[in-house]
Amino acid sequence: HSHAHSHSLATIQAAYEEQLAVVEEAGARVILMASRALAATAQSAEDYFTVYTPLLTQASNPVILHWLGDMFDPALTGYWGSQDIPTAMDTVLDLINAHPTKVDGIKVSLLNADYEIDLRRRLPPGVRLYTGDDFNYPDLIKGDESGHSDALLGIFDGIARPASQALRALDTGDLDTYDRLMTPTIALSRHIFERPTFNYKTGLVFLAYLNGHQDHFRMVGGLETARDAAHLTELYRLAQIAGVIDDPDLAGARFKTVVA
């Protein structure tokens, strides 16, 4: 992506089409990830329509659109043609409304519950809102009288056990158990995804290491150093409160090897 500014809309569309074909031929679900190259090249909402319209037209099955906020990736600032979120939202709704049978849903990671609920209420019937809001997910998943968001978010990597139990409770209408399991995970998630948000990967890998899912705490490019000892110490404390430490003795020993 280092020369993103040099790609034409046609080149970007062709790259999407090539990957779309590969994924569909494999029989997998298509997620049209947000493109840094498109964010760099597009000058208007119309440019996004130019690229996305043929992709949705060609898709054999409904796809998932992807809207990642600039706190996750600064290179995606102004996606859908505007840095004003309500304006960008109108654009993506126009796109979805033009092809409602080709869009399974849209994954939204803006870390803003009000924007997400507004978008969710305006989607055509049958089009899902997949939440990527690692700050406000329990209430968004639980929903309100007008609907709910489906969970497709990074923190579930770190809170899989309580989250899976909570979702089973939600399926049976047991909201008290859902809240009891999910609420303690919020502080952990907000900590892992605090600014700079894109360093959340360090926290999730650290948690995986504490829980024995990998035998080292090393990341490509030395990203394990992106969060300091104070951050990792607080993460360990919040993880215990959230009930996501599988083996306290192992986690304690591993914590000491990293934060001496």
Short mmCIF file of the C-alpha atoms (twelve columns), coordinates in Angstrom:
data_MODEL
# 
_entry.id   MODEL 
# 
loop_
_atom_site.group_PDB 
_atom_site.id 
_atom_site.type_symbol 
_atom_site.label_atom_id 
_atom_site.label_alt_id 
_atom_site.label_comp_id 
_atom_site.label_asym_id 
_atom_site.label_seq_id 
_atom_site.Cartn_x 
_atom_site.Cartn_y 
_atom_site.Cartn_z 
_atom_site.pdbx_PDB_model_num 
ATOM 1   C CA . HIS A 1   0.000   0.000   0.000   1 
ATOM 2   C CA . SER A 2   3.023   2.316   0.123   1 
ATOM 3   C CA . HIS A 3   2.244   3.736   -3.319  1 
ATOM 4   C CA . ALA A 4   -1.511  3.797   -2.808  1 
ATOM 5   C CA . HIS A 5   -1.867  7.216   -4.417  1 
ATOM 6   C CA . SER A 6   -0.649  5.866   -7.753  1 
ATOM 7   C CA . HIS A 7   -3.468  3.344   -8.292  1 
ATOM 8   C CA . SER A 8   -6.333  4.220   -10.620 1 
ATOM 9   C CA . LEU A 9   -9.942  3.376   -9.787  1 
ATOM 10  C CA . ALA A 10  -9.877  0.803   -12.592 1 
ATOM 11  C CA . THR A 11  -6.781  -0.881  -11.124 1 
ATOM 12  C CA . ILE A 12  -8.369  -1.000  -7.667  1 
ATOM 13  C CA . GLN A 13  -11.601 -2.418  -9.079  1 
ATOM 14  C CA . ALA A 14  -9.656  -5.077  -10.997 1 
ATOM 15  C CA . ALA A 15  -7.776  -6.073  -7.829  1 
ATOM 16  C CA . TYR A 16  -11.059 -6.454  -5.951  1 
ATOM 17  C CA . GLU A 17  -12.530 -8.486  -8.831  1 
ATOM 18  C CA . GLU A 18  -9.549  -10.841 -8.879  1 
ATOM 19  C CA . GLN A 19  -9.835  -11.510 -5.146  1 
ATOM 20  C CA . LEU A 20  -13.631 -11.768 -5.341  1 
ATOM 21  C CA . ALA A 21  -13.259 -14.554 -7.913  1 
ATOM 22  C CA . VAL A 22  -10.706 -16.459 -5.811  1 
ATOM 23  C CA . VAL A 23  -12.857 -16.338 -2.670  1 
ATOM 24  C CA . GLU A 24  -16.064 -17.293 -4.475  1 
ATOM 25  C CA . GLU A 25  -14.386 -20.189 -6.277  1 
ATOM 26  C CA . ALA A 26  -13.248 -21.493 -2.892  1 
ATOM 27  C CA . GLY A 27  -16.863 -21.420 -1.722  1 
ATOM 28  C CA . ALA A 28  -16.155 -18.907 1.034   1 
ATOM 29  C CA . ARG A 29  -18.178 -15.912 2.222   1 
ATOM 30  C CA . VAL A 30  -16.996 -12.654 0.662   1 
ATOM 31  C CA . ILE A 31  -16.097 -9.688  2.850   1 
ATOM 32  C CA . LEU A 32  -15.210 -6.600  0.811   1 
ATOM 33  C CA . MET A 33  -12.582 -5.126  3.100   1 
ATOM 34  C CA . ALA A 34  -12.068 -1.368  3.121   1 
ATOM 35  C CA . SER A 35  -9.247  -0.418  0.744   1 
ATOM 36  C CA . ARG A 36  -6.404  1.919   1.659   1 
ATOM 37  C CA . ALA A 37  -5.680  2.340   -2.033  1 
ATOM 38  C CA . LEU A 38  -9.263  3.422   -2.704  1 
ATOM 39  C CA . ALA A 39  -9.230  5.816   0.259   1 
ATOM 40  C CA . ALA A 40  -6.086  7.419   -1.178  1 
ATOM 41  C CA . THR A 41  -7.367  7.652   -4.763  1 
ATOM 42  C CA . ALA A 42  -11.078 8.410   -4.413  1 
ATOM 43  C CA . GLN A 43  -12.031 12.067  -4.644  1 
ATOM 44  C CA . SER A 44  -15.769 11.724  -4.031  1 
ATOM 45  C CA . ALA A 45  -18.614 9.425   -3.040  1 
ATOM 46  C CA . GLU A 46  -19.117 8.776   -6.761  1 
ATOM 47  C CA . ASP A 47  -15.653 7.214   -6.955  1 
ATOM 48  C CA . TYR A 48  -16.693 4.667   -4.319  1 
ATOM 49  C CA . PHE A 49  -19.824 3.845   -6.329  1 
ATOM 50  C CA . THR A 50  -17.637 3.403   -9.419  1 
ATOM 51  C CA . VAL A 51  -15.634 0.664   -7.687  1 
ATOM 52  C CA . TYR A 52  -18.279 -0.996  -5.503  1 
ATOM 53  C CA . THR A 53  -21.242 -1.080  -7.906  1 
ATOM 54  C CA . PRO A 54  -19.718 -3.599  -10.362 1 
ATOM 55  C CA . LEU A 55  -18.442 -5.711  -7.457  1 
ATOM 56  C CA . LEU A 56  -21.926 -6.007  -5.962  1 
ATOM 57  C CA . THR A 57  -23.415 -6.635  -9.397  1 
ATOM 58  C CA . GLN A 58  -20.932 -9.450  -10.074 1 
ATOM 59  C CA . ALA A 59  -21.119 -11.112 -6.659  1 
ATOM 60  C CA . SER A 60  -22.753 -14.547 -6.833  1 
ATOM 61  C CA . ASN A 61  -23.896 -14.408 -3.208  1 
ATOM 62  C CA . PRO A 62  -24.552 -11.591 -0.734  1 
ATOM 63  C CA . VAL A 63  -21.339 -9.995  0.541   1 
ATOM 64  C CA . ILE A 64  -20.376 -8.248  3.767   1 
ATOM 65  C CA . LEU A 65  -19.248 -4.641  3.428   1 
ATOM 66  C CA . HIS A 66  -16.581 -3.288  5.774   1 
ATOM 67  C CA . TRP A 67  -16.336 0.171   7.351   1 
ATOM 68  C CA . LEU A 68  -13.258 0.586   9.526   1 
ATOM 69  C CA . GLY A 69  -12.821 3.878   11.367  1 
ATOM 70  C CA . ASP A 70  -9.612  5.874   11.206  1 
ATOM 71  C CA . MET A 71  -8.775  4.991   14.827  1 
ATOM 72  C CA . PHE A 72  -8.103  1.462   13.556  1 
ATOM 73  C CA . ASP A 73  -6.322  2.590   10.391  1 
ATOM 74  C CA . PRO A 74  -5.508  6.268   9.734   1 
ATOM 75  C CA . ALA A 75  -5.082  5.423   6.026   1 
ATOM 76  C CA . LEU A 76  -8.860  4.860   5.837   1 
ATOM 77  C CA . THR A 77  -9.760  8.414   6.919   1 
ATOM 78  C CA . GLY A 78  -12.661 9.790   4.876   1 
ATOM 79  C CA . TYR A 79  -13.900 6.408   3.647   1 
ATOM 80  C CA . TRP A 80  -17.079 6.528   1.516   1 
ATOM 81  C CA . GLY A 81  -15.995 9.992   0.405   1 
ATOM 82  C CA . SER A 82  -16.355 12.120  3.537   1 
ATOM 83  C CA . GLN A 83  -14.734 12.663  6.928   1 
ATOM 84  C CA . ASP A 84  -18.208 13.591  8.203   1 
ATOM 85  C CA . ILE A 85  -19.637 10.294  9.468   1 
ATOM 86  C CA . PRO A 86  -23.337 11.085  8.801   1 
ATOM 87  C CA . THR A 87  -22.475 12.069  5.217   1 
ATOM 88  C CA . ALA A 88  -20.428 8.900   4.715   1 
ATOM 89  C CA . MET A 89  -23.313 6.909   6.216   1 
ATOM 90  C CA . ASP A 90  -25.755 8.347   3.671   1 
ATOM 91  C CA . THR A 91  -23.403 7.246   0.893   1 
ATOM 92  C CA . VAL A 92  -23.035 3.674   2.099   1 
ATOM 93  C CA . LEU A 93  -26.802 3.439   2.651   1 
ATOM 94  C CA . ASP A 94  -27.360 4.610   -0.929  1 
ATOM 95  C CA . LEU A 95  -24.997 1.864   -2.090  1 
ATOM 96  C CA . ILE A 96  -26.746 -0.817  -0.008  1 
ATOM 97  C CA . ASN A 97  -30.224 0.364   -1.003  1 
ATOM 98  C CA . ALA A 98  -29.232 0.103   -4.659  1 
ATOM 99  C CA . HIS A 99  -28.231 -3.582  -4.192  1 
ATOM 100 C CA . PRO A 100 -30.082 -4.877  -1.099  1 
ATOM 101 C CA . THR A 101 -30.116 -8.513  -2.249  1 
ATOM 102 C CA . LYS A 102 -26.335 -8.477  -2.768  1 
ATOM 103 C CA . VAL A 103 -25.432 -7.235  0.719   1 
ATOM 104 C CA . ASP A 104 -25.642 -9.688  3.619   1 
ATOM 105 C CA . GLY A 105 -24.579 -6.958  6.017   1 
ATOM 106 C CA . ILE A 106 -22.029 -4.314  6.881   1 
ATOM 107 C CA . LYS A 107 -19.269 -4.615  9.470   1 
ATOM 108 C CA . VAL A 108 -18.934 -1.276  11.285  1 
ATOM 109 C CA . SER A 109 -15.964 -0.365  13.496  1 
ATOM 110 C CA . LEU A 110 -16.457 3.284   14.439  1 
ATOM 111 C CA . LEU A 111 -16.420 2.866   18.254  1 
ATOM 112 C CA . ASN A 112 -19.565 5.000   18.398  1 
ATOM 113 C CA . ALA A 113 -22.805 3.328   19.459  1 
ATOM 114 C CA . ASP A 114 -25.038 6.224   18.356  1 
ATOM 115 C CA . TYR A 115 -23.743 6.142   14.778  1 
ATOM 116 C CA . GLU A 116 -24.035 2.363   14.668  1 
ATOM 117 C CA . ILE A 117 -27.626 2.298   15.942  1 
ATOM 118 C CA . ASP A 118 -28.603 5.049   13.497  1 
ATOM 119 C CA . LEU A 119 -27.154 3.085   10.590  1 
ATOM 120 C CA . ARG A 120 -28.685 -0.175  11.835  1 
ATOM 121 C CA . ARG A 121 -32.181 1.311   11.958  1 
ATOM 122 C CA . ARG A 122 -31.861 2.621   8.396   1 
ATOM 123 C CA . LEU A 123 -30.647 -0.599  6.747   1 
ATOM 124 C CA . PRO A 124 -33.051 -2.373  4.372   1 
ATOM 125 C CA . PRO A 125 -34.896 -5.363  5.877   1 
ATOM 126 C CA . GLY A 126 -32.682 -8.449  6.012   1 
ATOM 127 C CA . VAL A 127 -29.363 -6.572  5.850   1 
ATOM 128 C CA . ARG A 128 -27.372 -7.136  9.037   1 
ATOM 129 C CA . LEU A 129 -25.232 -4.769  11.069  1 
ATOM 130 C CA . TYR A 130 -22.097 -6.607  12.217  1 
ATOM 131 C CA . THR A 131 -20.654 -4.679  15.133  1 
ATOM 132 C CA . GLY A 132 -16.946 -4.057  15.405  1 
ATOM 133 C CA . ASP A 133 -17.469 -1.722  18.372  1 
ATOM 134 C CA . ASP A 134 -15.053 -2.997  21.010  1 
ATOM 135 C CA . PHE A 135 -16.225 -0.285  23.444  1 
ATOM 136 C CA . ASN A 136 -20.011 -0.743  23.399  1 
ATOM 137 C CA . TYR A 137 -20.636 -4.292  22.128  1 
ATOM 138 C CA . PRO A 138 -22.757 -5.787  24.964  1 
ATOM 139 C CA . ASP A 139 -25.687 -3.393  24.525  1 
ATOM 140 C CA . LEU A 140 -25.355 -3.327  20.723  1 
ATOM 141 C CA . ILE A 141 -25.539 -7.133  20.554  1 
ATOM 142 C CA . LYS A 142 -28.385 -7.259  23.077  1 
ATOM 143 C CA . GLY A 143 -30.270 -4.781  20.905  1 
ATOM 144 C CA . ASP A 144 -33.384 -2.679  21.388  1 
ATOM 145 C CA . GLU A 145 -36.960 -2.579  20.142  1 
ATOM 146 C CA . SER A 146 -35.785 -1.798  16.599  1 
ATOM 147 C CA . GLY A 147 -33.157 -4.515  16.225  1 
ATOM 148 C CA . HIS A 148 -29.717 -5.724  17.262  1 
ATOM 149 C CA . SER A 149 -26.158 -5.918  15.962  1 
ATOM 150 C CA . ASP A 150 -24.457 -9.225  15.214  1 
ATOM 151 C CA . ALA A 151 -21.053 -9.826  16.776  1 
ATOM 152 C CA . LEU A 152 -18.015 -9.758  14.489  1 
ATOM 153 C CA . LEU A 153 -15.390 -8.065  16.601  1 
ATOM 154 C CA . GLY A 154 -11.813 -8.402  17.714  1 
ATOM 155 C CA . ILE A 155 -12.296 -8.570  21.460  1 
ATOM 156 C CA . PHE A 156 -14.095 -11.920 21.115  1 
ATOM 157 C CA . ASP A 157 -10.634 -13.367 20.487  1 
ATOM 158 C CA . GLY A 158 -9.773  -12.467 24.066  1 
ATOM 159 C CA . ILE A 159 -13.110 -13.102 25.812  1 
ATOM 160 C CA . ALA A 160 -14.321 -16.173 23.926  1 
ATOM 161 C CA . ARG A 161 -15.305 -18.206 26.967  1 
ATOM 162 C CA . PRO A 162 -17.552 -15.716 28.816  1 
ATOM 163 C CA . ALA A 163 -18.837 -14.310 25.509  1 
ATOM 164 C CA . SER A 164 -19.917 -17.733 24.225  1 
ATOM 165 C CA . GLN A 165 -21.695 -18.463 27.507  1 
ATOM 166 C CA . ALA A 166 -23.320 -15.025 27.416  1 
ATOM 167 C CA . LEU A 167 -24.583 -15.505 23.855  1 
ATOM 168 C CA . ARG A 168 -26.096 -18.865 24.792  1 
ATOM 169 C CA . ALA A 169 -27.917 -17.123 27.648  1 
ATOM 170 C CA . LEU A 170 -29.083 -14.382 25.283  1 
ATOM 171 C CA . ASP A 171 -30.502 -17.038 22.938  1 
ATOM 172 C CA . THR A 172 -32.717 -18.286 25.768  1 
ATOM 173 C CA . GLY A 173 -33.748 -14.775 26.809  1 
ATOM 174 C CA . ASP A 174 -31.726 -14.854 30.038  1 
ATOM 175 C CA . LEU A 175 -30.602 -11.221 30.008  1 
ATOM 176 C CA . ASP A 176 -29.404 -11.256 33.619  1 
ATOM 177 C CA . THR A 177 -26.838 -13.974 32.902  1 
ATOM 178 C CA . TYR A 178 -25.845 -12.239 29.666  1 
ATOM 179 C CA . ASP A 179 -25.184 -8.974  31.504  1 
ATOM 180 C CA . ARG A 180 -23.392 -10.711 34.385  1 
ATOM 181 C CA . LEU A 181 -20.943 -12.384 31.982  1 
ATOM 182 C CA . MET A 182 -20.461 -9.553  29.484  1 
ATOM 183 C CA . THR A 183 -20.309 -6.473  31.693  1 
ATOM 184 C CA . PRO A 184 -16.971 -7.362  33.378  1 
ATOM 185 C CA . THR A 185 -15.343 -7.733  29.937  1 
ATOM 186 C CA . ILE A 186 -16.029 -4.123  28.901  1 
ATOM 187 C CA . ALA A 187 -13.234 -2.537  30.941  1 
ATOM 188 C CA . LEU A 188 -10.761 -5.097  29.560  1 
ATOM 189 C CA . SER A 189 -11.864 -4.441  25.988  1 
ATOM 190 C CA . ARG A 190 -11.765 -0.655  26.318  1 
ATOM 191 C CA . HIS A 191 -8.266  -0.968  27.756  1 
ATOM 192 C CA . ILE A 192 -6.994  -3.258  24.980  1 
ATOM 193 C CA . PHE A 193 -8.496  -0.952  22.326  1 
ATOM 194 C CA . GLU A 194 -7.478  2.368   23.893  1 
ATOM 195 C CA . ARG A 195 -5.684  4.849   21.650  1 
ATOM 196 C CA . PRO A 196 -3.634  4.248   19.645  1 
ATOM 197 C CA . THR A 197 -6.376  1.729   18.903  1 
ATOM 198 C CA . PHE A 198 -4.470  -0.090  16.153  1 
ATOM 199 C CA . ASN A 199 -2.089  -1.451  18.816  1 
ATOM 200 C CA . TYR A 200 -4.901  -3.654  20.155  1 
ATOM 201 C CA . LYS A 201 -3.200  -6.628  18.514  1 
ATOM 202 C CA . THR A 202 -0.413  -6.438  21.102  1 
ATOM 203 C CA . GLY A 203 -2.906  -6.859  23.927  1 
ATOM 204 C CA . LEU A 204 -4.731  -9.761  22.300  1 
ATOM 205 C CA . VAL A 205 -1.458  -11.594 21.623  1 
ATOM 206 C CA . PHE A 206 -0.317  -10.958 25.211  1 
ATOM 207 C CA . LEU A 207 -3.594  -12.412 26.504  1 
ATOM 208 C CA . ALA A 208 -3.199  -15.428 24.206  1 
ATOM 209 C CA . TYR A 209 0.318   -15.928 25.581  1 
ATOM 210 C CA . LEU A 210 -0.895  -15.701 29.200  1 
ATOM 211 C CA . ASN A 211 -3.544  -18.335 28.439  1 
ATOM 212 C CA . GLY A 212 -1.097  -20.776 26.862  1 
ATOM 213 C CA . HIS A 213 -2.361  -20.448 23.288  1 
ATOM 214 C CA . GLN A 214 1.166   -19.729 22.072  1 
ATOM 215 C CA . ASP A 215 4.567   -20.405 23.558  1 
ATOM 216 C CA . HIS A 216 6.113   -16.946 23.196  1 
ATOM 217 C CA . PHE A 217 5.220   -13.247 23.227  1 
ATOM 218 C CA . ARG A 218 6.746   -12.156 19.933  1 
ATOM 219 C CA . MET A 219 5.095   -10.353 17.026  1 
ATOM 220 C CA . VAL A 220 6.067   -9.462  13.478  1 
ATOM 221 C CA . GLY A 221 8.007   -6.215  13.389  1 
ATOM 222 C CA . GLY A 222 8.497   -6.223  17.153  1 
ATOM 223 C CA . LEU A 223 4.896   -5.131  17.699  1 
ATOM 224 C CA . GLU A 224 4.952   -6.758  21.141  1 
ATOM 225 C CA . THR A 225 6.696   -3.561  22.322  1 
ATOM 226 C CA . ALA A 226 3.839   -1.317  21.128  1 
ATOM 227 C CA . ARG A 227 2.243   -1.342  24.603  1 
ATOM 228 C CA . ASP A 228 4.306   -0.609  27.715  1 
ATOM 229 C CA . ALA A 229 4.612   -2.559  30.971  1 
ATOM 230 C CA . ALA A 230 2.008   -0.407  32.717  1 
ATOM 231 C CA . HIS A 231 -0.527  -1.176  29.971  1 
ATOM 232 C CA . LEU A 232 0.181   -4.921  30.110  1 
ATOM 233 C CA . THR A 233 -0.023  -4.931  33.917  1 
ATOM 234 C CA . GLU A 234 -3.447  -3.291  33.860  1 
ATOM 235 C CA . LEU A 235 -4.528  -5.693  31.098  1 
ATOM 236 C CA . TYR A 236 -3.594  -8.667  33.300  1 
ATOM 237 C CA . ARG A 237 -5.573  -7.218  36.227  1 
ATOM 238 C CA . LEU A 238 -8.657  -6.535  34.099  1 
ATOM 239 C CA . ALA A 239 -8.433  -9.967  32.441  1 
ATOM 240 C CA . GLN A 240 -8.695  -11.629 35.848  1 
ATOM 241 C CA . ILE A 241 -11.784 -9.561  36.704  1 
ATOM 242 C CA . ALA A 242 -13.318 -10.384 33.315  1 
ATOM 243 C CA . GLY A 243 -12.929 -14.122 33.913  1 
ATOM 244 C CA . VAL A 244 -10.808 -14.788 30.842  1 
ATOM 245 C CA . ILE A 245 -7.703  -16.266 32.500  1 
ATOM 246 C CA . ASP A 246 -7.859  -20.043 31.962  1 
ATOM 247 C CA . ASP A 247 -4.957  -21.164 34.187  1 
ATOM 248 C CA . PRO A 248 -4.063  -18.602 36.882  1 
ATOM 249 C CA . ASP A 249 -0.753  -20.275 37.769  1 
ATOM 250 C CA . LEU A 250 0.442   -20.390 34.161  1 
ATOM 251 C CA . ALA A 251 -0.731  -16.840 33.504  1 
ATOM 252 C CA . GLY A 252 0.966   -15.538 36.637  1 
ATOM 253 C CA . ALA A 253 4.269   -17.178 35.771  1 
ATOM 254 C CA . ARG A 254 4.149   -15.964 32.175  1 
ATOM 255 C CA . PHE A 255 3.188   -12.456 33.243  1 
ATOM 256 C CA . LYS A 256 6.329   -12.288 35.397  1 
ATOM 257 C CA . THR A 257 8.555   -13.303 32.476  1 
ATOM 258 C CA . VAL A 258 7.293   -10.343 30.418  1 
ATOM 259 C CA . VAL A 259 6.800   -7.696  33.101  1 
ATOM 260 C CA . ALA A 260 9.760   -8.290  35.374  1 
# 
